[in-house]
């Protein structure tokens, strides 16, 4: 897994600050094609007040950017929750969040992919704190948290957490783990993707990642038959820099193939203002890639605030709940997990009895 060099990261930080420090500086930035959107009010969207559908087995509501509400039967997962009007006091929200925080149901697991301000929003976590039953993060993530009242567990790559049949495993991606730039020196591996398993269904959340075929294929070998992949498709430009940490739409479609997923929902685009990508550019690129590969409903773009049901009651794998005594050992990179062990793993002392951590 390659990591961007320190000089590359400093270049990214400088590019962002230089182009966002003031409106007068924007005209001098060669990447300011999307600057106009930074000064408009967020576009309003229709929002569901009841985001959970009792007739759904597998459903996704795109809140915006990397934030998605995933329903898997009676379990609810929330990815990278960001409800703020801007991120890093630099990038403004172009579109309102597709769900009001007060309408969130209790969340069985919040998944944090990495520490960047557009993925780990402390203010958003504070807003929804009482709804969170568990939060999972990559190694080192707890360092950035304040005194929240919900439990937090850091997962290393291929490590899993399980409770009441809901299993979440950290899987490898290719990104950057720092938050402030200066912490690059020690936050070299604080980024992750996840595979969520429940009642035979599997959902992949890529968070934010560059294209790395080896990592996607390796994940597919560990988790064959992924039902749904949430994959980022932006930002795109400037491509020479962005390709080190972000997929563009054609790469995201290739990742969808590599993962062997049945369906893909694109994320991480057209939510916050960027100075390089025009609103709609990533989606146009995705639709072009979809046409090139003659794909149909497998690629399922959602509008912000839209909920899509992918499996209804009576569809998909058996909904028989897993026994609470079941525990799967974490797969190792060299050997995909294919069977259950004969005895459950013993939980760590600081984890409740009904949680299991590999």
QUILINGI-V30949 format. One record per residue. PHI is phi in whole degrees, -180 to 180 (999 if undefined). Layout:
BEGIN
phi=PHI
phi=PHI
END
This chain:
BEGIN
phi=999
phi=-83
phi=-117
phi=-60
phi=-70
phi=-62
phi=-64
phi=-65
phi=-67
phi=-65
phi=-62
phi=-65
phi=-64
phi=-65
phi=-61
phi=-65
phi=-68
phi=-65
phi=-89
phi=-117
phi=-63
phi=-158
phi=-64
phi=-65
phi=-82
phi=-64
phi=-66
phi=-91
phi=-98
phi=-71
phi=-107
phi=-89
phi=-64
phi=-103
phi=-65
phi=-56
phi=-67
phi=-70
phi=-113
phi=-105
phi=-75
phi=-59
phi=-72
phi=-78
phi=-133
phi=-71
phi=-129
phi=-81
phi=-89
phi=-124
phi=-75
phi=-99
phi=-112
phi=-67
phi=-92
phi=-100
phi=-99
phi=-134
phi=-144
phi=-134
phi=-116
phi=-87
phi=-81
phi=131
phi=53
phi=-99
phi=-93
phi=-139
phi=-99
phi=-110
phi=-105
phi=-126
phi=53
phi=-94
phi=-105
phi=-128
phi=-122
phi=-123
phi=-100
phi=34
phi=-67
phi=-134
phi=-117
phi=-72
phi=-80
phi=-155
phi=-124
phi=64
phi=56
phi=-123
phi=-101
phi=-82
phi=-75
phi=-87
phi=-132
phi=-57
phi=-56
phi=-78
phi=-156
phi=-78
phi=-54
phi=-67
phi=-95
phi=-69
phi=-79
phi=-58
phi=-103
phi=-69
phi=-152
phi=-97
phi=-109
phi=-108
phi=-84
phi=-167
phi=-94
phi=-57
phi=-66
phi=-89
phi=-129
phi=-109
phi=-107
phi=-64
phi=-65
phi=-68
phi=-63
phi=-63
phi=-66
phi=-107
phi=-51
phi=-73
phi=-94
phi=-91
phi=-92
phi=-160
phi=-126
phi=-116
phi=-142
phi=-75
phi=-56
phi=92
phi=-67
phi=-61
phi=-55
phi=-92
phi=-89
phi=-98
phi=-86
phi=-72
phi=-93
phi=-99
phi=-74
phi=-134
phi=-130
phi=-92
phi=-115
phi=-83
phi=-57
phi=74
phi=-88
phi=-123
phi=-124
phi=-142
phi=-152
phi=51
phi=89
phi=-84
phi=-123
phi=-125
phi=-120
phi=-77
phi=-125
phi=-74
phi=-136
phi=-125
phi=-149
phi=-141
phi=-104
phi=-72
phi=-118
phi=-111
phi=94
phi=-67
phi=-85
phi=-58
phi=-60
phi=-119
phi=-102
phi=-87
phi=-133
phi=-90
phi=-151
phi=-160
phi=-107
phi=-142
phi=-118
phi=-107
phi=-123
phi=-162
phi=51
phi=85
phi=-92
phi=-134
phi=-125
phi=-102
phi=-121
phi=-86
phi=65
phi=-144
phi=-160
phi=-78
phi=-83
phi=-141
phi=-57
phi=-59
phi=-68
phi=-67
phi=-66
phi=-61
phi=-64
phi=-62
phi=-68
phi=-75
phi=-131
phi=-66
phi=76
phi=-62
phi=-77
phi=-153
phi=-119
phi=-93
phi=-125
phi=-74
phi=-125
phi=-162
phi=-72
phi=-102
phi=-109
phi=-70
phi=-62
phi=-58
phi=-85
phi=-63
phi=-63
phi=-75
phi=-138
phi=-135
phi=-82
phi=-94
phi=-56
phi=-61
phi=-66
phi=-64
phi=-65
phi=-64
phi=-63
phi=-58
phi=-64
phi=-60
phi=-74
phi=67
phi=-78
phi=-86
phi=-145
phi=-135
phi=-113
phi=-75
phi=-136
phi=67
phi=-160
phi=54
phi=-116
phi=-113
phi=-68
phi=-122
phi=-97
phi=-121
phi=-100
phi=-76
phi=-54
phi=93
phi=-65
phi=-65
phi=-66
phi=-62
phi=-64
phi=-67
phi=-66
phi=-66
phi=-66
phi=-61
phi=-69
phi=-62
phi=-95
phi=53
phi=-102
phi=-116
phi=-70
phi=-60
phi=-96
phi=-125
phi=-64
phi=-114
phi=-75
phi=-61
phi=96
phi=-83
phi=-111
phi=-121
phi=-93
phi=-100
phi=-135
phi=-94
phi=-56
phi=92
phi=-106
phi=81
phi=-68
phi=-57
phi=-94
phi=-65
phi=-64
phi=-73
phi=-69
phi=-66
phi=-84
phi=-70
phi=-151
phi=-101
phi=-79
phi=-68
phi=-69
phi=-99
phi=-57
phi=-92
phi=-134
phi=-60
phi=-74
phi=-127
phi=-152
phi=-83
phi=-72
phi=-79
phi=-135
phi=-70
phi=-71
phi=-83
phi=-64
phi=-68
phi=-64
phi=-91
phi=-114
phi=-55
phi=-59
phi=-90
phi=-102
phi=-134
phi=-128
phi=-70
END
